[in-house]
Amino acid sequence: MSFEIHVSGRVAHVVDATVPRLIDDLVASRITAADADLWGPAAAAEAARRLGWVQAVSVSRPLVSEIETLRVRLRALGITRVVLAGMGGSSLAPEVITQTAGVPLVVLDSTSPSQVLAAIDGDAHGGLAATALVVASKSGSTVETDSALRAFEAAWRDLGIDPAERTVVVTDPGSPLEGVARDAGYHLFTADPTVGGRYSALTAFGLVPAGLAGADIGELLDEAEATLLEVAIDDQRNPALVLAAAIAGTDGTHRRDKLGLVSDRTHIVGLPDWVEQLVAESTGKQGTGILPVVLLPLSPEVDQTPADMQIVRIVDDAVHFQILEQHPDEIVISGSLGAQFVVWEYATAIAGFLLEINPFDQPDVEAAKTATRGLLAERPAPTAPTFVDGGVEVRVSEPSLASSGTLAGVLRDLWQRLSSTGYVSIQAYVDRTSLPQLAGWRELVAAESGRPTTFGWGPRFLHSTGQFHKGGPAEGVFVQILESTDVDLEIPGRPFTFGELIRAQAAGDAQVLTALGRPVVTLTLTDPQTQVLSLFEAAQ
């Protein structure tokens, strides 16, 4: 088999109790046949236009030669560097593909001014003159990708370079971005509109940027194709049925709704970040869902796994995993990257069936976008911090959270709001290329709060776990981290800058979370490099 899954202990009982029902309901074969009625009448209309991913491998085959031809043309122009401007499903899959293949791809999924400037200025693989930009957006109206395109166009023109020769657009047919691309003479790939963004790994959205960067996308499709028969049949050995049952099923008692994702000596790089978006955005709605938590092999949640968390360990050989006996309640999986994409997509759709929700919509994502647009239009005066501790500006959604007057006290009070099934969400609206160490704060917070803790780079997470935060169980507490810098960048043709945009995105999301009764603490670093240490000290 191209994908292996091993379950034991409690998980095996859940699988044994759940898979027979899935087989009786012909769930796997009905998905393969694009049966939109599987998820109930309320979801049927959406599902009917969102099941194209089942046929993605065959539909995408002709793209391989087209992408390779364009790659050769770009190389002939001296282009050795590819930047991808995309959010959520348009960036996470290409990032995993290229990292695993060991080829360079600059992923611009932020509105941080300094991160945008770094993407424009270049790196060790070349500067702006050696750069091609892939702009990927299903809707063709994503503010982050539109802003990046405008910035790159202006920068190229300043150098006397025609953007048309090096701009590649991936979008759905009929989108505003398609019109822009055709008018400007950009290289254009229109994707299958019957595939939602988070299920688009094996479509043009995953393949175009990865292929242009140098990954072997033909081999990736081969890997995926080798798995299709395994997931298509209603059989107890179907790995997608087993995985779905393990993460969303129940043995008649309680369901573990936190999903710890651990990469342990696997050749695949970054897969949990892609799984996080797929599972969180697909299942986090109607007050239920599965919250993925990306972990290290030695994270606090692995050392002492909470009762409501299920660990999935991604390895290179699940059958012969050397320390399998030490992980009796974990799900251990292995497989090629193409196989992982296929199995997780099927398993997530099946999880939606088990949870009785529509796995293809994202009803709560738009709320933060609407709030952001409102703030950009109204331009309200900045709110004064509740207090300042060591240069860190602290703002809180509830006055009682600030009663201590200290950063450490605010965090301590926030952790006390956690229930026995709660979680912490850290959201970092900063330049992740200059503050990568901030991700390590997650480990400290998880240890101190005693609860599963997620970490997301903003605004990237708004296109993934942002749905779960608002539509899932109301048991999260939220920490926003912002940075105050002198660096900013205009967005040509827009009345706001990148700095104003990222601040509005953070404020807009906080506004929506607060309205839903979720506690939010916003920490603004006025000297980011120095005050990261203050965060680490406060969390201890």
C-alpha positions as CSV (number, residue, x, y, z in Angstrom):
1,M,0.0,0.0,0.0
2,S,1.2,3.6,-0.7
3,F,-0.2,4.8,2.6
4,E,0.1,2.9,5.9
5,I,-1.9,3.6,9.1
6,H,-1.5,1.9,12.5
7,V,-3.9,2.3,15.4
8,S,-4.0,0.5,18.7
9,G,-5.5,0.8,22.2
10,R,-8.5,3.1,22.5
11,V,-8.1,4.4,19.0
12,A,-8.5,0.8,17.6
13,H,-11.8,0.5,19.5
14,V,-13.1,3.7,18.0
15,V,-12.1,2.6,14.5
16,D,-13.7,-0.8,15.1
17,A,-16.9,0.9,16.2
18,T,-17.0,3.4,13.4
19,V,-15.7,1.9,10.1
20,P,-18.4,-0.7,9.7
21,R,-21.0,2.1,9.7
22,L,-19.0,4.0,7.0
23,I,-18.8,0.8,4.9
24,D,-22.6,0.2,5.3
25,D,-23.3,3.7,4.2
26,L,-21.0,3.3,1.1
27,V,-19.2,6.6,2.1
28,A,-16.0,6.1,0.2
29,S,-17.5,5.0,-3.0
30,R,-20.2,7.8,-2.8
31,I,-17.4,10.4,-2.5
32,T,-15.6,8.9,-5.4
33,A,-18.8,9.1,-7.4
34,A,-19.2,12.7,-6.4
35,D,-22.5,12.1,-4.5
36,A,-23.4,15.5,-3.2
37,D,-26.2,14.2,-1.0
38,L,-23.8,12.4,1.3
39,W,-23.6,15.3,3.8
40,G,-27.4,15.9,3.9
41,P,-29.8,18.2,2.1
42,A,-28.5,21.5,3.7
43,A,-25.0,20.8,2.3
44,A,-26.0,19.3,-1.1
45,A,-25.8,22.5,-3.2
46,E,-22.4,23.4,-1.9
47,A,-21.1,19.9,-2.1
48,A,-22.3,19.5,-5.7
49,R,-19.9,22.2,-6.8
50,R,-17.0,21.3,-4.5
51,L,-16.2,17.6,-5.3
52,G,-13.8,18.2,-8.2
53,W,-10.8,17.3,-6.1
54,V,-11.7,13.6,-6.4
55,Q,-10.7,13.8,-10.1
56,A,-7.8,16.2,-9.6
57,V,-5.1,13.8,-10.6
58,S,-6.4,13.1,-14.0
59,V,-7.6,16.6,-14.6
60,S,-4.1,18.0,-13.7
61,R,-2.0,15.7,-15.8
62,P,-1.9,18.1,-18.8
63,L,-0.6,20.8,-16.5
64,V,2.8,19.1,-16.0
65,S,4.1,19.8,-19.5
66,E,2.6,23.3,-19.6
67,I,4.3,24.2,-16.3
68,E,7.6,22.7,-17.4
69,T,7.5,24.7,-20.7
70,L,6.9,27.9,-18.8
71,R,9.7,27.1,-16.4
72,V,12.1,26.7,-19.2
73,R,10.9,30.1,-20.7
74,L,11.4,31.8,-17.4
75,R,14.9,30.3,-17.0
76,A,15.8,31.6,-20.4
77,L,15.0,35.1,-19.1
78,G,17.4,34.6,-16.3
79,I,14.7,34.0,-13.7
80,T,16.0,31.8,-10.9
81,R,13.7,32.8,-8.1
82,V,10.0,32.2,-7.6
83,V,7.8,34.1,-5.2
84,L,4.3,32.9,-4.4
85,A,1.7,35.4,-3.3
86,G,-1.2,33.3,-1.9
87,M,-3.2,32.7,1.2
88,G,-4.4,29.5,2.9
89,G,-5.0,26.7,0.4
90,S,-3.2,28.7,-2.3
91,S,0.1,28.7,-0.4
92,L,0.2,25.9,2.1
93,A,0.3,23.0,-0.3
94,P,3.1,24.5,-2.6
95,E,5.1,25.2,0.6
96,V,4.9,21.6,1.7
97,I,5.7,20.3,-1.8
98,T,8.8,22.5,-2.3
99,Q,10.1,22.1,1.2
100,T,9.9,18.3,0.8
101,A,11.5,18.4,-2.6
102,G,14.2,20.7,-1.3
103,V,13.7,23.4,-3.9
104,P,13.5,27.1,-3.0
105,L,10.1,28.9,-3.1
106,V,9.5,32.3,-1.4
107,V,6.0,32.2,0.1
108,L,4.5,35.6,0.7
109,D,1.4,35.0,2.8
110,S,1.6,38.1,4.9
111,T,0.8,41.8,4.8
112,S,3.7,42.7,7.1
113,P,5.5,45.6,5.3
114,S,9.0,44.3,6.1
115,Q,8.1,40.8,4.9
116,V,6.7,42.1,1.7
117,L,9.8,44.3,1.1
118,A,12.0,41.2,1.8
119,A,10.1,39.2,-0.8
120,I,10.6,42.1,-3.3
121,D,14.2,42.8,-2.6
122,G,15.3,39.1,-3.0
123,D,17.5,36.7,-1.2
124,A,20.4,34.3,-1.8
125,H,18.6,32.9,-4.9
126,G,18.4,36.2,-6.7
127,G,17.0,39.7,-6.5
128,L,14.0,41.3,-8.1
129,A,15.4,41.1,-11.7
130,A,15.7,37.4,-11.3
131,T,12.3,36.9,-9.8
132,A,9.0,35.6,-11.1
133,L,5.8,36.1,-9.2
134,V,3.0,33.6,-9.0
135,V,-0.3,35.2,-7.8
136,A,-2.8,32.6,-6.6
137,S,-6.3,33.3,-5.6
138,K,-9.5,31.3,-6.3
139,S,-11.8,34.3,-5.8
140,G,-9.5,36.6,-7.6
141,S,-10.3,39.3,-5.0
142,T,-8.1,38.3,-2.0
143,V,-6.8,41.6,-0.6
144,E,-3.4,40.1,0.4
145,T,-2.6,38.7,-3.0
146,D,-4.0,41.8,-4.8
147,S,-1.8,44.0,-2.7
148,A,1.3,41.9,-3.3
149,L,0.7,42.0,-7.1
150,R,0.4,45.8,-7.0
151,A,3.7,46.1,-5.0
152,F,5.6,43.8,-7.4
153,E,4.3,45.5,-10.5
154,A,5.5,48.9,-9.2
155,A,8.9,47.6,-8.2
156,W,9.5,46.0,-11.6
157,R,8.4,49.1,-13.5
158,D,10.8,51.2,-11.3
159,L,13.6,48.9,-12.7
160,G,12.3,49.2,-16.3
161,I,11.1,45.6,-16.3
162,D,7.9,44.5,-17.9
163,P,5.8,42.7,-15.3
164,A,4.0,40.7,-18.0
165,E,7.0,38.5,-18.8
166,R,7.4,37.3,-15.3
167,T,3.9,37.4,-13.6
168,V,2.0,34.1,-13.4
169,V,-1.7,34.1,-12.3
170,V,-3.6,31.0,-11.0
171,T,-7.3,31.7,-10.4
172,D,-10.8,30.4,-11.1
173,P,-12.3,31.1,-14.5
174,G,-14.4,34.2,-14.5
175,S,-12.7,35.8,-11.5
176,P,-11.7,39.5,-11.4
177,L,-8.0,38.3,-11.4
178,E,-8.5,36.4,-14.6
179,G,-9.6,39.7,-16.3
180,V,-6.6,41.5,-14.8
181,A,-4.3,38.8,-16.1
182,R,-5.7,38.7,-19.6
183,D,-5.7,42.5,-19.9
184,A,-2.0,42.7,-18.7
185,G,-0.8,39.8,-20.8
186,Y,0.3,37.7,-17.7
187,H,0.8,34.0,-17.9
188,L,-2.5,32.5,-16.9
189,F,-3.6,29.2,-15.5
190,T,-7.3,28.8,-14.7
191,A,-8.1,26.1,-12.1
192,D,-11.0,23.8,-11.7
193,P,-13.7,25.9,-10.1
194,T,-15.3,22.8,-8.5
195,V,-12.4,22.4,-6.1
196,G,-12.3,24.4,-2.9
197,G,-9.1,26.1,-1.9
198,R,-8.1,23.8,0.9
199,Y,-8.7,20.7,-1.3
200,S,-6.6,22.2,-4.1
201,A,-3.2,20.7,-3.4
202,L,-3.2,18.5,-6.6
203,T,-4.7,21.2,-8.9
204,A,-3.1,24.2,-10.5
205,F,-2.9,26.0,-7.1
206,G,-0.5,23.4,-5.7
207,L,1.2,22.4,-8.9
208,V,2.0,25.7,-10.8
209,P,4.1,27.4,-8.1
210,A,5.8,24.1,-7.0
211,G,6.6,23.1,-10.6
212,L,8.0,26.5,-11.5
213,A,10.2,26.3,-8.4
214,G,11.6,23.0,-9.6
215,A,9.6,20.3,-7.8
216,D,8.8,17.1,-9.7
217,I,5.1,17.5,-9.9
218,G,4.7,14.6,-12.3
219,E,6.0,12.3,-9.6
220,L,3.7,13.9,-7.1
221,L,0.7,13.0,-9.3
222,D,2.0,9.5,-9.7
223,E,2.2,9.1,-5.9
224,A,-1.4,10.4,-5.6
225,E,-2.7,8.2,-8.4
226,A,-1.2,5.1,-6.7
227,T,-3.5,5.8,-3.7
228,L,-6.8,6.5,-5.4
229,L,-8.0,2.9,-5.6
230,E,-7.2,2.4,-1.9
231,V,-9.4,5.3,-0.8
232,A,-12.2,4.7,-3.3
233,I,-13.5,1.4,-2.1
234,D,-15.8,0.6,0.9
235,D,-13.4,-1.7,2.7
236,Q,-12.1,-1.9,6.3
237,R,-8.6,-1.5,5.0
238,N,-9.4,1.8,3.3
239,P,-6.8,4.2,5.0
240,A,-9.1,7.2,4.6
241,L,-12.0,5.4,6.4
242,V,-9.7,4.3,9.2
243,L,-8.1,7.8,9.5
244,A,-11.5,9.6,9.5
245,A,-12.9,7.1,12.1
246,A,-9.8,7.6,14.3
247,I,-10.0,11.4,14.3
248,A,-13.8,12.0,14.2
249,G,-15.4,8.7,15.4
250,T,-16.4,7.7,18.9
251,D,-16.6,4.4,20.8
252,G,-19.9,5.5,22.4
253,T,-18.3,7.6,25.1
254,H,-16.6,10.9,24.2
255,R,-14.8,12.2,21.1
256,R,-11.4,13.7,21.3
257,D,-11.7,17.0,19.5
258,K,-8.1,18.2,19.6
259,L,-5.8,16.7,17.0
260,G,-2.1,16.8,17.8
261,L,0.0,16.6,14.6
262,V,3.6,15.4,15.1
263,S,6.3,15.0,12.4
264,D,8.7,12.3,13.6
265,R,11.7,11.5,11.4
266,T,9.7,11.8,8.2
267,H,11.1,13.0,4.8
268,I,7.9,15.1,4.4
269,V,8.5,18.7,5.6
270,G,5.7,20.9,6.9
271,L,2.7,18.5,6.3
272,P,1.0,19.4,9.7
273,D,0.6,23.0,8.6
274,W,-1.3,21.9,5.5
275,V,-3.4,19.4,7.5
276,E,-4.2,22.1,10.0
277,Q,-5.9,24.3,7.5
278,L,-7.7,21.4,5.8
279,V,-9.2,19.9,9.0
280,A,-9.8,23.1,11.0
281,E,-11.6,25.0,8.2
282,S,-13.6,22.0,7.0
283,T,-14.8,20.9,10.4
284,G,-14.9,24.0,12.7
285,K,-18.5,25.1,12.4
286,Q,-21.9,24.9,14.1
287,G,-20.2,24.7,17.5
288,T,-18.3,21.6,16.8
289,G,-15.1,20.6,15.0
290,I,-11.7,19.1,15.2
291,L,-8.9,21.5,16.3
292,P,-5.5,20.5,14.8
293,V,-2.5,21.5,16.9
294,V,1.0,21.4,15.2
295,L,3.4,19.9,17.7
296,L,7.1,18.9,18.1
297,P,8.0,15.4,19.1
298,L,8.8,16.7,22.6
299,S,6.0,19.3,23.0
300,P,4.2,19.4,26.3
301,E,1.0,18.0,24.8
302,V,3.0,14.9,23.6
303,D,4.7,14.4,27.0
304,Q,1.4,14.6,28.8
305,T,-1.4,14.3,26.3
306,P,-4.7,15.9,27.4
307,A,-7.7,13.6,27.6
308,D,-9.4,15.4,24.8
309,M,-6.4,15.2,22.4
310,Q,-5.7,12.6,19.8
311,I,-2.1,12.4,18.6
312,V,-1.3,11.6,14.9
313,R,2.4,10.8,14.4
314,I,3.7,11.1,10.8
315,V,6.6,8.8,10.2
316,D,8.4,7.2,7.2
317,D,7.4,3.6,8.0
318,A,4.2,3.2,10.2
319,V,4.3,-0.6,10.1
320,H,7.8,-0.9,11.4
321,F,7.9,2.2,13.5
322,Q,10.5,1.3,16.1
323,I,8.9,2.7,19.2
324,L,5.3,1.9,18.3
325,E,4.7,0.2,21.7
326,Q,5.4,3.5,23.4
327,H,2.5,5.1,21.7
328,P,-0.5,2.8,22.2
329,D,-3.1,5.5,21.9
330,E,-1.6,7.3,18.9
331,I,-2.4,7.1,15.2
332,V,0.8,6.4,13.3
333,I,0.8,7.1,9.6
334,S,3.3,7.0,6.7
335,G,3.1,7.5,2.9
336,S,4.4,9.5,0.1
337,L,3.4,13.2,-0.1
338,G,1.0,12.6,-2.9
339,A,-0.6,9.8,-0.9
340,Q,-0.9,12.0,2.2
341,F,-2.7,14.7,0.2
342,V,-5.3,12.2,-1.2
343,V,-5.9,10.3,2.1
344,W,-6.3,13.4,4.2
345,E,-8.7,15.0,1.7
346,Y,-10.9,11.9,1.7
347,A,-10.6,11.5,5.5
348,T,-11.6,15.1,6.1
349,A,-14.6,14.9,3.9
350,I,-15.6,11.7,5.7
351,A,-15.0,13.4,9.1
352,G,-17.6,16.0,8.0
353,F,-20.0,13.1,7.4
354,L,-19.4,11.8,10.9
355,L,-19.8,15.2,12.5
356,E,-22.9,15.9,10.5
357,I,-21.6,19.2,9.1
358,N,-20.7,20.5,5.6
359,P,-17.0,20.1,5.1
360,F,-16.9,22.4,2.1
361,D,-18.1,25.7,3.3
362,Q,-16.5,28.3,5.6
363,P,-19.4,30.4,6.9
364,D,-17.5,32.3,9.5
365,V,-14.4,33.4,7.6
366,E,-16.0,36.4,6.0
367,A,-16.8,38.1,9.3
368,A,-13.1,39.1,9.9
369,K,-12.8,40.3,6.3
370,T,-15.9,42.5,6.7
371,A,-14.6,43.9,9.9
372,T,-11.2,44.7,8.3
373,R,-12.8,46.5,5.4
374,G,-14.9,48.5,7.8
375,L,-11.9,49.6,9.8
376,L,-9.9,50.5,6.7
377,A,-12.9,52.6,5.5
378,E,-13.6,54.3,8.8
379,R,-9.9,54.8,9.9
380,P,-10.7,55.1,13.6
381,A,-8.1,56.6,15.9
382,P,-5.8,53.9,17.4
383,T,-7.0,52.8,20.8
384,A,-4.7,53.6,23.7
385,P,-3.2,50.6,25.4
386,T,-4.7,49.4,28.7
387,F,-1.2,49.6,30.1
388,V,2.4,49.2,29.0
389,D,4.8,46.8,30.6
390,G,8.5,46.9,29.6
391,G,7.6,48.6,26.3
392,V,5.0,46.0,25.5
393,E,1.6,47.6,24.9
394,V,-1.2,45.5,26.4
395,R,-4.9,45.7,25.2
396,V,-7.6,43.4,26.5
397,S,-11.2,42.6,25.5
398,E,-12.3,42.5,29.1
399,P,-11.1,45.0,31.8
400,S,-10.9,42.3,34.4
401,L,-8.0,40.6,32.4
402,A,-5.8,43.7,33.1
403,S,-6.4,43.9,36.9
404,S,-2.8,42.8,37.6
405,G,-1.2,45.6,35.6
406,T,1.6,43.3,34.4
407,L,2.2,41.3,31.3
408,A,2.7,38.1,33.2
409,G,-0.5,38.7,35.2
410,V,-2.6,39.3,32.1
411,L,-1.4,36.0,30.7
412,R,-2.0,34.2,34.0
413,D,-5.5,35.6,34.2
414,L,-6.2,34.6,30.6
415,W,-5.1,31.0,31.3
416,Q,-7.6,30.9,34.2
417,R,-10.4,31.5,31.7
418,L,-9.6,28.1,30.2
419,S,-12.1,25.3,30.8
420,S,-11.0,21.6,31.0
421,T,-11.6,21.4,27.3
422,G,-10.3,24.8,26.3
423,Y,-7.4,25.8,24.1
424,V,-5.0,28.8,23.6
425,S,-4.6,30.4,20.2
426,I,-1.5,32.5,19.6
427,Q,-1.8,34.8,16.6
428,A,1.4,36.6,15.5
429,Y,0.8,39.5,13.1
430,V,4.6,40.0,12.6
431,D,7.3,39.5,10.0
432,R,7.9,35.8,10.4
433,T,11.2,36.0,8.5
434,S,12.7,38.4,11.1
435,L,11.0,36.9,14.2
436,P,11.0,33.1,13.6
437,Q,11.9,32.5,17.2
438,L,8.4,33.7,18.2
439,A,7.0,30.4,17.2
440,G,8.9,28.8,20.1
441,W,6.7,30.8,22.5
442,R,4.0,28.2,21.8
443,E,5.9,25.5,23.8
444,L,6.1,27.7,26.9
445,V,2.5,28.8,26.7
446,A,1.3,25.2,26.3
447,A,3.4,24.2,29.4
448,E,2.2,27.1,31.5
449,S,-1.5,27.0,30.5
450,G,-1.7,23.3,30.7
451,R,-3.9,23.2,27.6
452,P,-3.4,22.6,23.8
453,T,-2.0,25.7,22.2
454,T,-2.0,26.6,18.5
455,F,0.3,29.1,16.8
456,G,-0.6,31.0,13.6
457,W,1.2,33.6,11.6
458,G,-1.3,36.4,10.8
459,P,-3.0,37.1,8.6
460,R,-2.2,33.7,7.1
461,F,-4.2,31.8,9.8
462,L,-7.4,33.8,9.1
463,H,-7.7,31.6,5.9
464,S,-7.4,28.4,7.9
465,T,-8.0,28.1,11.6
466,G,-9.8,31.4,11.6
467,Q,-13.0,29.5,10.7
468,F,-12.6,27.2,13.7
469,H,-12.0,30.1,16.1
470,K,-15.4,31.5,15.3
471,G,-17.5,28.6,14.2
472,G,-16.1,25.8,16.4
473,P,-16.7,25.2,20.1
474,A,-16.6,28.5,22.2
475,E,-13.7,27.4,24.4
476,G,-10.7,29.2,23.1
477,V,-8.7,32.1,24.5
478,F,-6.7,34.3,22.2
479,V,-3.4,36.1,22.2
480,Q,-2.6,38.5,19.4
481,I,1.0,39.6,18.9
482,L,1.6,42.7,16.8
483,E,4.8,44.7,16.1
484,S,5.3,48.5,15.9
485,T,8.0,49.5,13.4
486,D,9.0,52.4,11.3
487,V,8.9,50.2,8.2
488,D,5.9,50.6,6.0
489,L,5.1,50.3,2.3
490,E,2.4,51.9,0.1
491,I,0.0,49.7,-1.9
492,P,-0.2,51.3,-5.3
493,G,-3.8,52.3,-6.1
494,R,-5.1,51.8,-2.6
495,P,-5.8,54.4,0.1
496,F,-4.0,52.3,2.8
497,T,-0.5,50.9,3.3
498,F,0.6,47.4,4.2
499,G,1.1,48.5,7.8
500,E,-2.4,49.9,8.0
501,L,-3.8,46.7,6.4
502,I,-2.2,44.2,8.8
503,R,-3.2,46.3,11.8
504,A,-6.8,46.4,10.5
505,Q,-6.7,42.7,9.9
506,A,-5.7,42.0,13.6
507,A,-8.2,44.6,14.9
508,G,-11.0,43.3,12.8
509,D,-10.5,39.7,13.9
510,A,-10.2,40.8,17.6
511,Q,-13.5,42.7,17.1
512,V,-15.3,39.6,15.8
513,L,-13.9,37.3,18.5
514,T,-14.8,39.7,21.2
515,A,-18.4,40.0,19.9
516,L,-18.6,36.3,20.1
517,G,-17.5,36.4,23.8
518,R,-14.0,35.0,23.2
519,P,-11.4,36.6,25.5
520,V,-8.7,38.4,23.5
521,V,-5.4,39.9,24.7
522,T,-3.4,42.0,22.2
523,L,0.3,42.5,22.8
524,T,2.1,45.1,20.6
525,L,5.9,44.8,20.6
526,T,7.4,48.3,20.2
527,D,10.9,46.9,20.0
528,P,10.2,43.4,18.6
529,Q,13.7,41.8,18.7
530,T,14.2,42.8,22.3
531,Q,10.7,42.3,23.6
532,V,10.3,38.7,22.3
533,L,12.4,37.8,25.4
534,S,9.9,39.7,27.5
535,L,7.2,37.4,26.2
536,F,9.2,34.3,27.0
537,E,9.8,35.6,30.5
538,A,6.2,36.5,31.1
539,A,5.0,33.1,30.0
540,Q,7.1,31.4,32.7
